[in-house]
Amino acid sequence: MVGLVQKTPKEVRSLRFFQNYDNGLRSYFQFMTPDQQASYSKILDDWWASAMKEILARGISLDDITILQGIAANFPPEREAQLRQLAAKGLSAGPGPALTNSDGSLADGGNLIEPADRTVWEGTAPCVPKNVTYDFVVLGPIEKMNSAYVMWQGDQRTVVRYEAKYDPTIGTLDISNMQIVQANDFVSLPKSANLDVGGGGATVSMHLSPSCLVSLQKKTFPETLLHAVEQAKSDPTYVPEQGLPFCLSMLAWAHQIQAGAPQIDFSKPLPSDPNTRLFIASAFHDSMAEKFLGRSLRTFDTHQYGDQQMWFKWSNLTDECLTQPLFFDDTTVLLKVIQPFMHQLGNKADDLAIIPTIENRVAQVAQAQGNFGLSIDGFSKLRTYISPLEAELAPALKQVRLNVLKPLINREAQIAIAVVRAESPEQHGKPSPIDRILIFADMLEALKSADQTADVRSAEAAATMIVDQNVADIIALDRGNAQYDGADIYSLARLKQWKDGIEKQLKSFSDFSSYKTAMQSVSEQIDAASPQVAGGLAAVVFQAKDVGEITKISNAVAELQSDHPDVMTSSMWQAYLRGLDQWFAAHTTDAAEVAAPSATNSHPNMASVFHSPQLKNGRLVGAIFDHDFLALRNDQADAFAAIVWMIKPMNETCSGILSEGLMRAVLQRGLGPGIFGNSEDVQNVGAEMLLREGQLIKQALDSPGQFMSGMISDAAAQDRAEADGELVAGVSCGDPDMKTFLTNAQDFLNDPTSGIATDKLGVADVCKRALSANEPTVAPYCACAGPILERRLTPVEAAYLKSDPRSNFSSVVNLLPSVNQELRKCQQ
C-alpha cells in the first residue's frame, strides 16, 4: 500500500484524491501493524503538506473552493479545519469577486469619504431586533432633494421611496407618499414622517412609531470603493479587482449588459420570446461570467455539493445588492436579468447551451477558412456564412457577439487586408458598381471589429478612401438627374426629390465623409434657395392657369416640405395658402347655384288648406307646401316627423295617393339610406337599428324621468301631425294642392336643401350638394366632414366652394393639405 501511494502520479495530488480519504484509504489501517500505520501516515502527511503548498502557490480558484466545501466534512477534524480555512480565504479574496459585500476591509490604508452623488445615514433601532439595519439615502445634495429612500435590512429586505423636502431653517426632512420599491410584508415603516437632521448633517432621527426612535449616523465609504463604483458605472470594459465587494462586480456586469444591448428598454418587463432568451444566454456567456463571477457556468453543476453552496452564496449576495445604498438605484438590469437567472441557475442548462451551440457552427466554418481565398470572391463567400450567424446572434450582447464571431471576423480581416492592398486606384469619375462598393464597406466593418494591428489600421484607412472616392463619384455623376435650373419651385422640388432618392440608394454609406459632405452641400443649397422661392410663391400660385397647375405646385411644396409637414408652421406652405386664397377669390362666381326644383314660390297660395290656421304644425306644413325649405333650416327634424305622421291618415282617406318614391323616401329617412341597397347595406341598417334601441334602453335606465319626458313629447308631436293629416285629407283627394304638398314632401325627405340658394347653405349642406346625396355613404361622410370644413375653411375658400359645389369641392379638399389630411378620417 505504501509503495502504491509513493508511485501515485503527481496529478493525483488533486484535492479530489481526498474525497474518499476516511472511507477508502484509512479503512486499510486495520490490516496494518502500528509501524506500518505510522509509515503510511507519514507518507500521507508529507503528501498532504505538498498538496497544500501547491494550492497556496497557485492561488485558490473558485473550482478549488467548490471542492474544498464539498469534501471538507470527509476529513478528520484537523484536516477539515485546514480545508475550511482555505475555503474561507478563497471566498473573501480569491480570483474573481470577493464573495462578500462588506466594505470594511477596504478602509485599511485608505480614506473614508462620502459618495459624490448621495448622502447615506445608517444605524439600528433599539426597539427592533439587533440584526436589523436601517439606511436612509438622499440622492444628490440634501438642499435640493425631492426624493429619499429608506432601506430596511434584516432577515427580509425592503426598499421604500418617499417624496422628500429639506427645511434648512429648522433642519428637518419631511417625507411623504411612500412607494414600495422592494416589498417585505413583515416590516413597518412610516408612511410619512418629520426627521430631525443634527450635528451639521451627521445624524438623522426618525420615528418608526411613536415609541420607537432610531438615530442614524452619516456613513462614509472607502475611497477605493467609491472610485471603483464610478469606474463600474462609466467604463464599459471595467472589471473589478480581486477583493472588492461582490456587489461591485454585479454593478459592473449590469452596466456592461445595458451598454451591450441598447435596443432593450429595461424599464419595461422583458418579453418571453426566443430573442430575449438568447440575449440572456449571452449575458451569462463564459466571456461575461468568467469576468464577473470568476468562473464559467457551462461546467457548473448545482447538484454537486460545492457548486450548490457556491450557487446559494451568489444568490444571497445578489439579493443583498438590491438594498446596498451605493448600488440599489443602479440595479435595473441586476433586478431584471442577473438576479432571476441566478435564482434559477439550477434549471438553466439549456439556456447556457444556446451560445455554445452557435459557437460550434462558428468553429466549423473557421476550420474551413482555407477555402475562403484572399479575394473579393473569397470574402463574399465567407460573408454568406457569417451573415446568418450575425443575424442569429443579433439579440445577443454586442461584446459577446463579437467574441463568438472573432475567428471568422479575423479571417475576414485577413482577406480584406489582402484585397485592399491589391486594389488599384479607381479611375476618377468612373465609380465601381454599388454592389462592389458594398463589399468594400463590409470589409471595412470587418476590419473595425478585428483585433487592431498596424496592418488592420492601414487596410481600414485604405478601404475608407476607396469607398469614399466611389461614393463621391456616384453622387457627382448622378447630380445631373436633379435638373436644377434655378430658384423656382419646380426646380427646387426636383433637387429635393433627387436628394431623397440618393439618400435611399446610398443609405448604407451614410457614415462616410464623402456622402455627408455631398448631402450637406445639397441641403445648404435647398435651404439657401427656399426663402427666395417662398417669397414669390404666392404670386406663382395666383397666376396658375387652372387647378391642375396648382396641384403640381402643391405637390412640389409637399416634396420640399416633407420634413416639415405642419402647414401652420412652414413659411412656404403659408405663402402657398396666401396665393391659393387669391386664386380662389379671383375664380369665385357671383351667381349662387340653386338646386332643382325651382326657388321658393314667390306667390304662395295662402287660401290653401295647407295654410289653414287650424293646422297644429301650420308653419312647418306651409313651408313644405311652398317649397320654402330655407324656413325649415333649423327645424328639419320636426319637419321630417310631421311628414311621416301626416301621410298615414292622408293615405287612409285617399287610398293610393302616396307615390312609390315618397314611400321609399320615408323608409330611407326612418330606417337608413341603405334599406334599399345590397344585403350588406341592409345588414348595416339592422345593426344601426339595434344600436339605437340599445341606446334608448340605456337612456331609459340611466335617466328614466328624462326618457319619459321625451316619450311624452314625441307622442304629442305624433298627435299634432296626425291631426294635421286628417285635416288636409278632408280636401278632395284629387286637389292639385295635395299633389304639390306630397311632391314637395318627397323632395324634402330626399334633400332638405333642395331649392335653397347655395350661398344660403352651411358648408355641411354644400358637401351633400357637391356629392351625390342619394349615395348611402354620402350622409355619414358629410356629417363628419361638415364641421371640419366649417372650422378650417377661410371665408374666401368657403365662398369659392359654394360658387360651384360640384366642380369646386374636390379642388378645395385636394389643394388644402391640412384640410385633406383631417378629412381622411371621415373616409374610414
Secondary structure, DSSP 8 states (H G I E B T S, - for coil): -HHHHHTS-GGGGSGGGGGGTTTTGGGGGGGS-HHHHHHHHHHHHHHHHHHHHHHHHH---HHHHHHHHHHGGGS-HHHHHHHHHHHHHHHHHSSSS-S----GGGGTTS-EE--TTEEEEEE--TTS-TT-EEEEEEES-GGG--EEEEEEESSSEEEEEEEEEEETTTTEEEEEEEEEEE--TT----SSEEEEEEGGGTEEEEEEETTEEEEEEE--EEHHHHHHHHHHHH-TT----TTS-HHHHHHHHHHHHHHH-TT--TTS----SHHHHHHHHHHTSHHHHHHHTSS-STT--TTSHHHHHHHHHHHHHHHHHTT-TTTGGG-HHIIIIIHHHHHTGGG-HHHHTHHHHHHHHHHHHHHTGGGS-SSHHHHHHHHHHHHHHHHHTTTS-HHHHHHHHHHHHHHHHHHHHHHHHH-----TT----HHHHHHHHHHHHHHHHS---HHHHHHHHHHHHHHHHHHHHHHHHHGGGG---SSSHHHHHHHHHHHHHHHHHTGGGTTSHHHHHHHHHHHHHHHHHHHHHHHHHHHHHHT-SSHHHHHHHHHHHHHHTTT---TTT-HHHHHHHHHHHHHHHHT--SS--B-SS-S--SS--TTSGGG-TT-TTHHHHHHHHTT-GGGGTT-HHHHHHHHHHHHHHHHHHSTT-S-HHHHHHHHHHHH-GGGGS-HHHHHHHHHHHHHHHHHHHHHHHH-HHHHHHHHHHHHHHHHHHHHHHHHHHTS-TT-HHHHHHHHHHHHHHH-TTTT-BGGGS-HHHHHHHHS-TTSTTHHHHHHHHHHHHHHH--HHHHHHHHHSHHHHHHHHHHH-HHHHHHHGGGG-
